Amino acid sequence: MSGAQTGWVDASTMSAPLSRTCDVVIVGSGAGGAVLAAGLAAQGLDVIVLEEGGRYQASDLTLQEGDAFPALYQDRGTRGTSDLGVTIMQGRAVGGTTMVNWTTCFRTPERILAHWAAEHGVEDLALAPHFDAVEARLNIHTWPAEMANANNRTLQRGCEALGWEVRPLRRNVKGCANSGYCGVGCPVDGKQAMGITYLQDAVEAGATVISRVRVDHVDVAGRSARGVVGRAMSAEASGPDGVDVRIDAKVVVSSAGAINGPALMLRSGLDGGGRVGRRTFLHPVVAIVGRYAERIAPFYGAPQAMGSHHPIDRGPDRIGYFLEAAPLQPMLASVAASQIGAPLAAFMQALPHLSGLLALTVDGLLPGDEGGTTRLGSDGRIVVDYAFGPAYEEAFRSAMQDLARIHLAAGAELAGSLHQTPVVMRRDADVRLLEDAAYGAHAHRIFSAHQMGGLCMGADPARHPVDLQHRMRGVDNLFVVDGSVLPTALGVNPSQTIYGLAHRARGFVADAV
């Protein structure tokens, strides 16, 4: 096949090799790639977007976790760190993680922008007009406090009882049915994910989105990227066993995310002087579950409606964290429970009365905190290494204590940790039981829903493989536009930061064509 199809294309249906030329090829269709594609196509550029996952519309979604995780998540929802200590939740579909995220949107905090300027030379981003634009397109607004579900109201009630800051969150939704099933794909297109917003804009402006293509490498010669090479995936997206794919382009953009993006560069022979894959950040998450006499039904209602940044700044030598709620659909809850047999059965029987609260630790801000590393194993598979030192152990302990206090202040009958042997607390005095528990990988459940870094942007070529205009250093026409460029974690959900950076990057990429 050569050049005929435009719009939405499924590579798994092709019987002949795919060869195309264009102005800009973008690898990845998530928060970065979609916003960028729409802007470039609107300028009249010939844009092709490649996505490893499939394209799913509202009518395709069953709302069954057993269907959604294999179809919509990286590694069927089983991606994790090399020691299996951290479960990594990351989308893989047209729209990327925006297909399955919980819609929470924050502008980049000023404290983070100040840190980037001081420590990484990232200055003068001037993101305000870009945030204005994406907020208008994605209908980002504060979710009404009166519509918060019981799961989020436990966070609100507990924080207010303790005198801690707590406030409603902003969400990118329009016509939201408040079902609570954001994590398995929105059944009514209420979530303003990339597939129905910026990617649709891009296609209407003439771009082509080709799904089910795994890009193996960027074809680089000297200081020039000539295009990308890959293979089509099967319809089940189980592996790259379809036709060969080659896209030649004037400009190549990696928007493959903070794990797949560094891996793509490494497969392309680009290691950034050893910096590619370094400083991978995960916002490592710990949780405490509360059991209440009243019905909570944590599987229904907007997943995240309330949040607290009360413990975000704990001083210069301690890791801060922020607090949110987590929906508890049955499969997700059972995986999180860290139990088997009769204890797991009892946990699941109590599910309608459970509330799940999260603490997301902010990695990469303390001196010497390099986060983790993304690399390629000897078999070519992607490997994420992440070690937790004493600072993280202290933060996990403190975070779990705070979450337990919130649950008990909110009226929980008991609060329980996700240790292999749960720590159970029924009164404030019991919170001290967490002092003697173990912390870190394998001691308790640790999750990541926010992957950042790995191709960090900054002013110093010796430290940052990507420059301040999103160009991969050493290759004049290769850009990185996604969460991998973030020099540190954010301390807020990252989607809007990525939208804003991608909106800003449109000019840099267009100028290189």
C-alpha positions as a Python dict, from the first residue, in 0.01 Angstrom:
ca = {
    (1, 'M'): (0, 0, 0),
    (2, 'S'): (131, 345, -79),
    (3, 'G'): (-37, 663, 28),
    (4, 'A'): (-405, 613, -58),
    (5, 'Q'): (-581, 587, 278),
    (6, 'T'): (-633, 887, 500),
    (7, 'G'): (-831, 956, 817),
    (8, 'W'): (-864, 660, 1055),
    (9, 'V'): (-667, 355, 943),
    (10, 'D'): (-630, 14, 1115),
    (11, 'A'): (-296, -142, 1017),
    (12, 'S'): (-404, -487, 1136),
    (13, 'T'): (-634, -513, 831),
    (14, 'M'): (-352, -462, 580),
    (15, 'S'): (-223, -745, 363),
    (16, 'A'): (60, -553, 192),
    (17, 'P'): (345, -350, 342),
    (18, 'L'): (264, 10, 429),
    (19, 'S'): (493, 280, 292),
    (20, 'R'): (406, 650, 325),
    (21, 'T'): (572, 989, 314),
    (22, 'C'): (457, 1298, 503),
    (23, 'D'): (573, 1622, 658),
    (24, 'V'): (554, 1505, 1019),
    (25, 'V'): (519, 1156, 1164),
    (26, 'I'): (418, 1137, 1529),
    (27, 'V'): (469, 817, 1727),
    (28, 'G'): (196, 804, 1991),
    (29, 'S'): (-157, 943, 2004),
    (30, 'G'): (-193, 1045, 2369),
    (31, 'A'): (-197, 1380, 2543),
    (32, 'G'): (118, 1503, 2366),
    (33, 'G'): (84, 1354, 2018),
    (34, 'A'): (-283, 1438, 1973),
    (35, 'V'): (-259, 1806, 2071),
    (36, 'L'): (48, 1844, 1852),
    (37, 'A'): (-111, 1667, 1554),
    (38, 'A'): (-420, 1886, 1560),
    (39, 'G'): (-214, 2205, 1558),
    (40, 'L'): (18, 2093, 1280),
    (41, 'A'): (-264, 1965, 1059),
    (42, 'A'): (-451, 2293, 1106),
    (43, 'Q'): (-143, 2468, 961),
    (44, 'G'): (-175, 2261, 645),
    (45, 'L'): (102, 2012, 718),
    (46, 'D'): (71, 1647, 612),
    (47, 'V'): (67, 1462, 946),
    (48, 'I'): (62, 1090, 1021),
    (49, 'V'): (6, 965, 1376),
    (50, 'L'): (105, 607, 1462),
    (51, 'E'): (-50, 428, 1760),
    (52, 'E'): (32, 80, 1890),
    (53, 'G'): (-312, 22, 2037),
    (54, 'G'): (-648, -6, 1870),
    (55, 'R'): (-915, 253, 1811),
    (56, 'Y'): (-1215, 208, 2037),
    (57, 'Q'): (-1532, 413, 2023),
    (58, 'A'): (-1799, 437, 2291),
    (59, 'S'): (-2006, 165, 2125),
    (60, 'D'): (-1709, -75, 2146),
    (61, 'L'): (-1673, -47, 2524),
    (62, 'T'): (-1828, -315, 2742),
    (63, 'L'): (-1735, -157, 3078),
    (64, 'Q'): (-1601, -497, 3180),
    (65, 'E'): (-1256, -484, 3340),
    (66, 'G'): (-1170, -822, 3191),
    (67, 'D'): (-1219, -676, 2843),
    (68, 'A'): (-1075, -333, 2909),
    (69, 'F'): (-738, -416, 3061),
    (70, 'P'): (-615, -637, 2774),
    (71, 'A'): (-745, -393, 2514),
    (72, 'L'): (-669, -52, 2663),
    (73, 'Y'): (-360, -90, 2886),
    (74, 'Q'): (8, -149, 2827),
    (75, 'D'): (99, -514, 2878),
    (76, 'R'): (-268, -592, 2941),
    (77, 'G'): (-250, -397, 3267),
    (78, 'T'): (43, -597, 3403),
    (79, 'R'): (329, -355, 3336),
    (80, 'G'): (554, -314, 3636),
    (81, 'T'): (903, -240, 3754),
    (82, 'S'): (1174, -502, 3707),
    (83, 'D'): (1138, -629, 4064),
    (84, 'L'): (756, -622, 4036),
    (85, 'G'): (751, -382, 4329),
    (86, 'V'): (546, -117, 4147),
    (87, 'T'): (239, -179, 3933),
    (88, 'I'): (242, 65, 3639),
    (89, 'M'): (-97, 160, 3495),
    (90, 'Q'): (-54, 308, 3147),
    (91, 'G'): (-288, 328, 2850),
    (92, 'R'): (-240, 179, 2505),
    (93, 'A'): (-511, 279, 2260),
    (94, 'V'): (-593, 560, 2020),
    (95, 'G'): (-587, 851, 2264),
    (96, 'G'): (-319, 689, 2482),
    (97, 'T'): (-369, 709, 2856),
    (98, 'T'): (-639, 975, 2807),
    (99, 'M'): (-861, 683, 2708),
    (100, 'V'): (-842, 536, 3059),
    (101, 'N'): (-735, 817, 3295),
    (102, 'W'): (-963, 955, 3563),
    (103, 'T'): (-993, 1303, 3400),
    (104, 'T'): (-826, 1506, 3679),
    (105, 'C'): (-663, 1823, 3542),
    (106, 'F'): (-421, 2068, 3702),
    (107, 'R'): (-209, 2347, 3561),
    (108, 'T'): (160, 2296, 3639),
    (109, 'P'): (221, 2424, 3994),
    (110, 'E'): (427, 2741, 4022),
    (111, 'R'): (656, 2574, 4277),
    (112, 'I'): (744, 2310, 4017),
    (113, 'L'): (807, 2567, 3744),
    (114, 'A'): (1035, 2757, 3984),
    (115, 'H'): (1225, 2436, 4063),
    (116, 'W'): (1268, 2357, 3693),
    (117, 'A'): (1403, 2706, 3629),
    (118, 'A'): (1649, 2692, 3918),
    (119, 'E'): (1766, 2332, 3881),
    (120, 'H'): (1722, 2252, 3511),
    (121, 'G'): (1729, 2586, 3331),
    (122, 'V'): (1373, 2541, 3205),
    (123, 'E'): (1258, 2902, 3192),
    (124, 'D'): (1007, 3120, 3011),
    (125, 'L'): (764, 2840, 2924),
    (126, 'A'): (479, 3097, 2925),
    (127, 'L'): (220, 2821, 2947),
    (128, 'A'): (-81, 3033, 3049),
    (129, 'P'): (-219, 3096, 2697),
    (130, 'H'): (-165, 2731, 2607),
    (131, 'F'): (-354, 2620, 2919),
    (132, 'D'): (-633, 2861, 2829),
    (133, 'A'): (-663, 2702, 2486),
    (134, 'V'): (-670, 2340, 2601),
    (135, 'E'): (-909, 2418, 2886),
    (136, 'A'): (-1154, 2562, 2634),
    (137, 'R'): (-1118, 2271, 2389),
    (138, 'L'): (-1140, 1998, 2654),
    (139, 'N'): (-1405, 2167, 2870),
    (140, 'I'): (-1187, 2157, 3181),
    (141, 'H'): (-1394, 2279, 3474),
    (142, 'T'): (-1424, 2223, 3847),
    (143, 'W'): (-1648, 1925, 3923),
    (144, 'P'): (-1936, 2042, 4146),
    (145, 'A'): (-1869, 1953, 4508),
    (146, 'E'): (-2229, 1842, 4554),
    (147, 'M'): (-2175, 1577, 4285),
    (148, 'A'): (-1879, 1415, 4463),
    (149, 'N'): (-1948, 1050, 4537),
    (150, 'A'): (-1927, 898, 4885),
    (151, 'N'): (-1574, 774, 4816),
    (152, 'N'): (-1449, 1129, 4760),
    (153, 'R'): (-1660, 1269, 5041),
    (154, 'T'): (-1467, 1056, 5289),
    (155, 'L'): (-1153, 1243, 5185),
    (156, 'Q'): (-1333, 1575, 5211),
    (157, 'R'): (-1495, 1495, 5545),
    (158, 'G'): (-1177, 1360, 5702),
    (159, 'C'): (-959, 1650, 5588),
    (160, 'E'): (-1212, 1906, 5707),
    (161, 'A'): (-1233, 1734, 6047),
    (162, 'L'): (-853, 1751, 6075),
    (163, 'G'): (-840, 2112, 5958),
    (164, 'W'): (-651, 2025, 5640),
    (165, 'E'): (-688, 2189, 5301),
    (166, 'V'): (-919, 2000, 5063),
    (167, 'R'): (-1093, 2123, 4750),
    (168, 'P'): (-1291, 2008, 4445),
    (169, 'L'): (-1088, 1900, 4143),
    (170, 'R'): (-1112, 2000, 3778),
    (171, 'R'): (-1202, 1743, 3513),
    (172, 'N'): (-1200, 1736, 3131),
    (173, 'V'): (-1558, 1617, 3083),
    (174, 'K'): (-1866, 1726, 2892),
    (175, 'G'): (-2197, 1552, 2941),
    (176, 'C'): (-2043, 1323, 3202),
    (177, 'A'): (-2282, 1048, 3317),
    (178, 'N'): (-2099, 1022, 3652),
    (179, 'S'): (-2073, 646, 3606),
    (180, 'G'): (-1731, 604, 3763),
    (181, 'Y'): (-1597, 378, 3492),
    (182, 'C'): (-1344, 622, 3343),
    (183, 'G'): (-1067, 365, 3388),
    (184, 'V'): (-1223, 123, 3138),
    (185, 'G'): (-1316, 381, 2874),
    (186, 'C'): (-1606, 626, 2873),
    (187, 'P'): (-1930, 469, 2742),
    (188, 'V'): (-2095, 803, 2657),
    (189, 'D'): (-1800, 1009, 2526),
    (190, 'G'): (-1835, 1235, 2829),
    (191, 'K'): (-1462, 1217, 2894),
    (192, 'Q'): (-1298, 1457, 2652),
    (193, 'A'): (-1023, 1211, 2562),
    (194, 'M'): (-795, 1265, 2264),
    (195, 'G'): (-982, 1028, 2034),
    (196, 'I'): (-1292, 1246, 2026),
    (197, 'T'): (-1123, 1586, 2058),
    (198, 'Y'): (-777, 1671, 1928),
    (199, 'L'): (-733, 1359, 1715),
    (200, 'Q'): (-1072, 1418, 1559),
    (201, 'D'): (-965, 1777, 1492),
    (202, 'A'): (-647, 1650, 1331),
    (203, 'V'): (-829, 1404, 1104),
    (204, 'E'): (-1080, 1669, 998),
    (205, 'A'): (-785, 1892, 905),
    (206, 'G'): (-637, 1617, 687),
    (207, 'A'): (-416, 1412, 921),
    (208, 'T'): (-403, 1032, 917),
    (209, 'V'): (-416, 825, 1237),
    (210, 'I'): (-293, 469, 1188),
    (211, 'S'): (-369, 236, 1477),
    (212, 'R'): (-212, -98, 1567),
    (213, 'V'): (142, -13, 1456),
    (214, 'R'): (439, -85, 1680),
    (215, 'V'): (727, 142, 1583),
    (216, 'D'): (1058, -36, 1626),
    (217, 'H'): (1299, 250, 1564),
    (218, 'V'): (1363, 592, 1417),
    (219, 'D'): (1575, 576, 1102),
    (220, 'V'): (1860, 815, 1182),
    (221, 'A'): (2149, 911, 954),
    (222, 'G'): (2399, 1152, 1107),
    (223, 'R'): (2204, 1447, 1245),
    (224, 'S'): (1889, 1369, 1048),
    (225, 'A'): (1588, 1150, 1119),
    (226, 'R'): (1454, 1014, 792),
    (227, 'G'): (1143, 843, 927),
    (228, 'V'): (1028, 549, 1137),
    (229, 'V'): (1016, 174, 1084),
    (230, 'G'): (782, -76, 1246),
    (231, 'R'): (525, -350, 1197),
    (232, 'A'): (151, -380, 1219),
    (233, 'M'): (1, -545, 1524),
    (234, 'S'): (-256, -822, 1514),
    (235, 'A'): (-620, -730, 1564),
    (236, 'E'): (-587, -860, 1921),
    (237, 'A'): (-280, -636, 1962),
    (238, 'S'): (-90, -931, 2099),
    (239, 'G'): (225, -871, 1900),
    (240, 'P'): (381, -709, 1591),
    (241, 'D'): (304, -995, 1352),
    (242, 'G'): (149, -797, 1065),
    (243, 'V'): (285, -615, 762),
    (244, 'D'): (599, -402, 760),
    (245, 'V'): (546, -29, 807),
    (246, 'R'): (773, 254, 698),
    (247, 'I'): (689, 623, 720),
    (248, 'D'): (936, 870, 570),
    (249, 'A'): (902, 1223, 702),
    (250, 'K'): (1067, 1562, 710),
    (251, 'V'): (1023, 1570, 1088),
    (252, 'V'): (985, 1284, 1339),
    (253, 'V'): (819, 1328, 1680),
    (254, 'S'): (822, 1084, 1970),
    (255, 'S'): (503, 1115, 2171),
    (256, 'A'): (524, 756, 2289),
    (257, 'G'): (528, 834, 2660),
    (258, 'A'): (772, 822, 2947),
    (259, 'I'): (850, 452, 2915),
    (260, 'N'): (798, 361, 2550),
    (261, 'G'): (960, 688, 2435),
    (262, 'P'): (1302, 629, 2594),
    (263, 'A'): (1288, 267, 2473),
    (264, 'L'): (1223, 390, 2118),
    (265, 'M'): (1529, 615, 2135),
    (266, 'L'): (1747, 335, 2268),
    (267, 'R'): (1634, 101, 1989),
    (268, 'S'): (1725, 381, 1747),
    (269, 'G'): (2082, 398, 1876),
    (270, 'L'): (2026, 726, 2061),
    (271, 'D'): (2131, 719, 2425),
    (272, 'G'): (2183, 1092, 2485),
    (273, 'G'): (2525, 1039, 2636),
    (274, 'G'): (2381, 785, 2876),
    (275, 'R'): (2094, 1010, 2985),
    (276, 'V'): (1813, 850, 2785),
    (277, 'G'): (1590, 655, 3021),
    (278, 'R'): (1739, 819, 3331),
    (279, 'R'): (1523, 1023, 3568),
    (280, 'T'): (1209, 818, 3510),
    (281, 'F'): (944, 932, 3758),
    (282, 'L'): (635, 741, 3869),
    (283, 'H'): (458, 941, 4142),
    (284, 'P'): (477, 622, 4353),
    (285, 'V'): (136, 570, 4513),
    (286, 'V'): (38, 409, 4843),
    (287, 'A'): (-315, 362, 4972),
    (288, 'I'): (-525, 301, 5281),
    (289, 'V'): (-873, 150, 5261),
    (290, 'G'): (-1146, 249, 5505),
    (291, 'R'): (-1453, 43, 5589),
    (292, 'Y'): (-1770, 235, 5670),
    (293, 'A'): (-2106, 137, 5814),
    (294, 'E'): (-2282, 328, 5539),
    (295, 'R'): (-2276, 224, 5174),
    (296, 'I'): (-1988, 390, 4986),
    (297, 'A'): (-2019, 213, 4647),
    (298, 'P'): (-1665, 319, 4542),
    (299, 'F'): (-1719, 178, 4193),
    (300, 'Y'): (-1975, 450, 4102),
    (301, 'G'): (-1937, 824, 4055),
    (302, 'A'): (-1662, 1052, 3928),
    (303, 'P'): (-1336, 876, 4027),
    (304, 'Q'): (-1161, 1187, 4157),
    (305, 'A'): (-1367, 1484, 4270),
    (306, 'M'): (-1172, 1601, 4577),
    (307, 'G'): (-803, 1641, 4651),
    (308, 'S'): (-569, 1774, 4916),
    (309, 'H'): (-219, 1916, 4889),
    (310, 'H'): (-187, 1963, 5265),
    (311, 'P'): (129, 1742, 5287),
    (312, 'I'): (288, 1845, 4956),
    (313, 'D'): (571, 2053, 5108),
    (314, 'R'): (729, 1872, 5401),
    (315, 'G'): (1059, 2059, 5401),
    (316, 'P'): (1382, 2039, 5200),
    (317, 'D'): (1483, 1689, 5311),
    (318, 'R'): (1154, 1498, 5302),
    (319, 'I'): (941, 1381, 5010),
    (320, 'G'): (601, 1543, 4986),
    (321, 'Y'): (280, 1384, 4863),
    (322, 'F'): (-73, 1477, 4763),
    (323, 'L'): (-399, 1305, 4847),
    (324, 'E'): (-679, 1185, 4621),
    (325, 'A'): (-942, 913, 4605),
    (326, 'A'): (-933, 596, 4394),
    (327, 'P'): (-1231, 420, 4237),
    (328, 'L'): (-1260, 55, 4337),
    (329, 'Q'): (-1407, -152, 4057),
    (330, 'P'): (-1406, -524, 4150),
    (331, 'M'): (-1102, -640, 3951),
    (332, 'L'): (-891, -336, 4039),
    (333, 'A'): (-987, -373, 4405),
    (334, 'S'): (-901, -742, 4416),
    (335, 'V'): (-558, -684, 4262),
    (336, 'A'): (-488, -404, 4510),
    (337, 'A'): (-592, -608, 4812),
    (338, 'S'): (-263, -802, 4853),
    (339, 'Q'): (-456, -1098, 4993),
    (340, 'I'): (-567, -1441, 4881),
    (341, 'G'): (-821, -1698, 4990),
    (342, 'A'): (-1068, -1624, 5269),
    (343, 'P'): (-925, -1276, 5352),
    (344, 'L'): (-966, -1172, 4988),
    (345, 'A'): (-1322, -1306, 4982),
    (346, 'A'): (-1405, -1104, 5294),
    (347, 'F'): (-1245, -793, 5142),
    (348, 'M'): (-1453, -827, 4827),
    (349, 'Q'): (-1774, -893, 5019),
    (350, 'A'): (-1717, -564, 5200),
    (351, 'L'): (-1645, -372, 4877),
    (352, 'P'): (-1970, -168, 4875),
    (353, 'H'): (-1870, -27, 5215),
    (354, 'L'): (-1504, 46, 5133),
    (355, 'S'): (-1338, 375, 5048),
    (356, 'G'): (-995, 391, 4885),
    (357, 'L'): (-771, 693, 4945),
    (358, 'L'): (-433, 750, 4782),
    (359, 'A'): (-112, 936, 4858),
    (360, 'L'): (101, 1014, 4552),
    (361, 'T'): (465, 1083, 4642),
    (362, 'V'): (649, 1346, 4439),
    (363, 'D'): (975, 1207, 4307),
    (364, 'G'): (1270, 1395, 4160),
    (365, 'L'): (1269, 1708, 4377),
    (366, 'L'): (1512, 1618, 4655),
    (367, 'P'): (1884, 1660, 4582),
    (368, 'G'): (2018, 1334, 4444),
    (369, 'D'): (1674, 1185, 4373),
    (370, 'E'): (1710, 1053, 4018),
    (371, 'G'): (1390, 848, 4023),
    (372, 'G'): (1416, 528, 3821),
    (373, 'T'): (1562, 412, 3491),
    (374, 'T'): (1403, 283, 3172),
    (375, 'R'): (1629, 52, 2971),
    (376, 'L'): (1626, -237, 2727),
    (377, 'G'): (1687, -588, 2854),
    (378, 'S'): (1911, -839, 2679),
    (379, 'D'): (1605, -968, 2491),
    (380, 'G'): (1503, -619, 2380),
    (381, 'R'): (1214, -591, 2623),
    (382, 'I'): (1150, -269, 2812),
    (383, 'V'): (1274, -276, 3172),
    (384, 'V'): (1193, -16, 3438),
    (385, 'D'): (1416, -16, 3746),
    (386, 'Y'): (1307, 179, 4053),
    (387, 'A'): (1466, 153, 4397),
    (388, 'F'): (1325, 303, 4717),
    (389, 'G'): (1565, 442, 4973),
    (390, 'P'): (1507, 569, 5328),
    (391, 'A'): (1344, 896, 5214),
    (392, 'Y'): (1072, 704, 5033),
    (393, 'E'): (1021, 465, 5322),
    (394, 'E'): (969, 763, 5552),
    (395, 'A'): (727, 923, 5306),
    (396, 'F'): (526, 602, 5263),
    (397, 'R'): (497, 563, 5641),
    (398, 'S'): (391, 925, 5690),
    (399, 'A'): (145, 909, 5401),
    (400, 'M'): (-24, 595, 5527),
    (401, 'Q'): (-56, 749, 5873),
    (402, 'D'): (-220, 1058, 5724),
    (403, 'L'): (-460, 850, 5516),
    (404, 'A'): (-555, 640, 5817),
    (405, 'R'): (-622, 955, 6021),
    (406, 'I'): (-844, 1090, 5743),
    (407, 'H'): (-1051, 771, 5729),
    (408, 'L'): (-1095, 759, 6105),
    (409, 'A'): (-1178, 1130, 6123),
    (410, 'A'): (-1436, 1071, 5849),
    (411, 'G'): (-1608, 805, 6059),
    (412, 'A'): (-1465, 480, 5928),
    (413, 'E'): (-1521, 167, 6136),
    (414, 'L'): (-1164, 72, 6055),
    (415, 'A'): (-877, 166, 5826),
    (416, 'G'): (-647, -97, 5676),
    (417, 'S'): (-316, -84, 5493),
    (418, 'L'): (-226, -281, 5182),
    (419, 'H'): (64, -461, 5347),
    (420, 'Q'): (86, -835, 5289),
    (421, 'T'): (-41, -861, 5645),
    (422, 'P'): (-264, -554, 5667),
    (423, 'V'): (-224, -312, 5952),
    (424, 'V'): (-577, -259, 6088),
    (425, 'M'): (-668, 55, 6281),
    (426, 'R'): (-998, 124, 6459),
    (427, 'R'): (-912, 435, 6660),
    (428, 'D'): (-662, 719, 6646),
    (429, 'A'): (-427, 549, 6891),
    (430, 'D'): (-394, 255, 6651),
    (431, 'V'): (-228, 471, 6385),
    (432, 'R'): (99, 421, 6575),
    (433, 'L'): (88, 57, 6462),
    (434, 'L'): (210, 178, 6124),
    (435, 'E'): (537, 287, 6285),
    (436, 'D'): (660, -70, 6312),
    (437, 'A'): (549, -188, 5966),
    (438, 'A'): (791, -238, 5675),
    (439, 'Y'): (793, 3, 5380),
    (440, 'G'): (909, -18, 5021),
    (441, 'A'): (887, -266, 4733),
    (442, 'H'): (708, -593, 4825),
    (443, 'A'): (625, -475, 5177),
    (444, 'H'): (295, -329, 5055),
    (445, 'R'): (123, -235, 4733),
    (446, 'I'): (279, 50, 4534),
    (447, 'F'): (119, 181, 4216),
    (448, 'S'): (195, 429, 3941),
    (449, 'A'): (-66, 595, 3722),
    (450, 'H'): (161, 887, 3622),
    (451, 'Q'): (479, 818, 3429),
    (452, 'M'): (711, 1112, 3360),
    (453, 'G'): (1070, 1180, 3259),
    (454, 'G'): (1319, 954, 3087),
    (455, 'L'): (1388, 1207, 2810),
    (456, 'C'): (1421, 1511, 3030),
    (457, 'M'): (1413, 1860, 2891),
    (458, 'G'): (1661, 2116, 3017),
    (459, 'A'): (1937, 2364, 2943),
    (460, 'D'): (2243, 2145, 3009),
    (461, 'P'): (2337, 1907, 2724),
    (462, 'A'): (2531, 1691, 2969),
    (463, 'R'): (2219, 1633, 3182),
    (464, 'H'): (1923, 1676, 2950),
    (465, 'P'): (1884, 1480, 2624),
    (466, 'V'): (1605, 1714, 2505),
    (467, 'D'): (1646, 2090, 2462),
    (468, 'L'): (1404, 2365, 2556),
    (469, 'Q'): (1233, 2349, 2216),
    (470, 'H'): (1164, 1977, 2254),
    (471, 'R'): (1439, 1879, 2007),
    (472, 'M'): (1636, 1562, 2074),
    (473, 'R'): (1993, 1680, 2107),
    (474, 'G'): (2213, 1558, 1823),
    (475, 'V'): (1929, 1510, 1573),
    (476, 'D'): (1805, 1829, 1410),
    (477, 'N'): (1458, 1713, 1307),
    (478, 'L'): (1367, 1474, 1590),
    (479, 'F'): (1141, 1608, 1865),
    (480, 'V'): (998, 1470, 2190),
    (481, 'V'): (652, 1596, 2289),
    (482, 'D'): (500, 1408, 2582),
    (483, 'G'): (542, 1349, 2954),
    (484, 'S'): (891, 1206, 2911),
    (485, 'V'): (1036, 1558, 2885),
    (486, 'L'): (933, 1655, 3240),
    (487, 'P'): (1251, 1718, 3444),
    (488, 'T'): (1081, 1604, 3767),
    (489, 'A'): (748, 1471, 3879),
    (490, 'L'): (477, 1734, 3918),
    (491, 'G'): (291, 1678, 4241),
    (492, 'V'): (-32, 1694, 4041),
    (493, 'N'): (-193, 1474, 3776),
    (494, 'P'): (17, 1537, 3463),
    (495, 'S'): (-229, 1536, 3172),
    (496, 'Q'): (-286, 1911, 3152),
    (497, 'T'): (84, 1989, 3177),
    (498, 'I'): (140, 1761, 2878),
    (499, 'Y'): (-148, 1919, 2686),
    (500, 'G'): (-2, 2263, 2750),
    (501, 'L'): (353, 2170, 2655),
    (502, 'A'): (231, 2004, 2334),
    (503, 'H'): (29, 2313, 2245),
    (504, 'R'): (343, 2522, 2298),
    (505, 'A'): (558, 2280, 2093),
    (506, 'R'): (345, 2318, 1779),
    (507, 'G'): (547, 2619, 1666),
    (508, 'F'): (887, 2456, 1720),
    (509, 'V'): (793, 2144, 1525),
    (510, 'A'): (626, 2334, 1240),
    (511, 'D'): (931, 2556, 1200),
    (512, 'A'): (1149, 2248, 1146),
    (513, 'V'): (950, 2117, 847),
}
